[in-house]
């Protein structure tokens, strides 16, 4: 029997917890049923996947993909002095 380590279960629970009180915008599943994609209204995506390890045993993987905030645009000021 393959037992999932507790730290993996905690990581999965934390990712799924982000769905609480959130609005789901879209849900899609891959044609081979190995990945479920849940798009949230704020642009975040929860991916639930089945991965196969090196021994051929399936394992559940959950990731929360957050939008990367662009750094604030910086402006470069250049002054030219006349001679």
C-alpha positions as CSV (number, residue, x, y, z in Angstrom):
1,X,0.0,0.0,0.0
2,X,1.3,3.4,-1.0
3,X,0.8,6.0,1.8
4,X,0.8,9.7,0.9
5,X,3.2,11.7,3.1
6,X,1.4,14.0,5.6
7,X,3.2,17.1,4.2
8,X,1.7,16.4,0.7
9,X,-1.8,16.0,2.2
10,X,-1.3,19.4,4.0
11,X,-0.2,21.1,0.8
12,X,-3.2,19.6,-1.1
13,X,-5.6,20.7,1.7
14,X,-4.2,24.2,1.7
15,X,-4.6,24.5,-2.1
16,X,-8.2,23.3,-2.0
17,X,-9.0,25.5,0.9
18,X,-8.6,28.5,-1.4
19,X,-11.9,27.5,-3.0
20,X,-13.9,28.3,0.1
21,X,-16.2,31.3,-0.4
22,X,-14.7,31.9,-3.9
23,X,-16.6,32.1,-7.2
24,X,-15.7,29.4,-9.8
25,X,-15.6,30.9,-13.3
26,X,-14.9,27.7,-15.3
27,X,-14.1,24.1,-14.9
28,X,-12.5,21.9,-17.5
29,X,-11.0,18.4,-17.6
30,X,-8.4,16.9,-19.9
31,X,-9.6,14.4,-22.4
32,X,-7.5,11.6,-20.7
33,X,-9.1,12.6,-17.3
34,X,-5.7,13.2,-15.7
35,X,-6.1,16.9,-14.9
36,X,-9.0,19.0,-13.6
37,X,-8.6,22.8,-14.1
38,X,-10.7,25.1,-12.0
39,X,-10.6,28.8,-13.0
40,X,-11.5,31.3,-10.3
41,X,-13.1,34.7,-10.9
42,X,-9.9,36.5,-9.8
43,X,-7.8,34.7,-12.4
44,X,-6.2,32.1,-10.1
45,X,-6.3,28.5,-11.3
46,X,-6.5,25.3,-9.2
47,X,-5.0,22.3,-11.0
48,X,-5.9,18.8,-9.7
49,X,-3.7,16.2,-11.5
50,X,-3.0,12.6,-11.4
51,X,0.7,12.0,-11.8
52,X,2.4,8.6,-12.2
53,X,5.6,8.0,-10.2
54,X,8.7,6.0,-11.4
55,X,7.1,2.8,-10.1
56,X,3.9,3.4,-12.2
57,X,1.8,4.2,-9.2
58,X,-0.7,7.2,-9.5
59,X,-0.4,10.1,-7.1
60,X,-2.7,13.1,-6.6
61,X,-1.2,16.5,-7.1
62,X,-2.9,19.9,-6.5
63,X,-1.4,23.3,-7.3
64,X,-2.8,26.8,-7.0
65,X,-1.5,29.0,-9.8
66,X,-1.6,32.7,-8.9
67,X,-1.3,35.6,-11.3
68,X,2.1,37.2,-11.2
69,X,1.8,40.8,-10.4
70,X,3.9,42.9,-12.7
71,X,6.4,45.2,-10.9
72,X,5.4,48.8,-11.0
73,X,6.6,50.5,-14.2
74,X,9.7,52.6,-13.4
75,X,10.5,55.7,-15.4
76,X,14.0,56.7,-16.2
77,X,14.6,60.4,-16.3
78,X,17.4,61.6,-18.5
79,X,18.5,65.2,-18.5
80,X,20.6,66.7,-21.3
81,X,22.5,69.9,-20.4
82,X,23.4,72.3,-23.1
83,X,27.0,73.4,-23.5
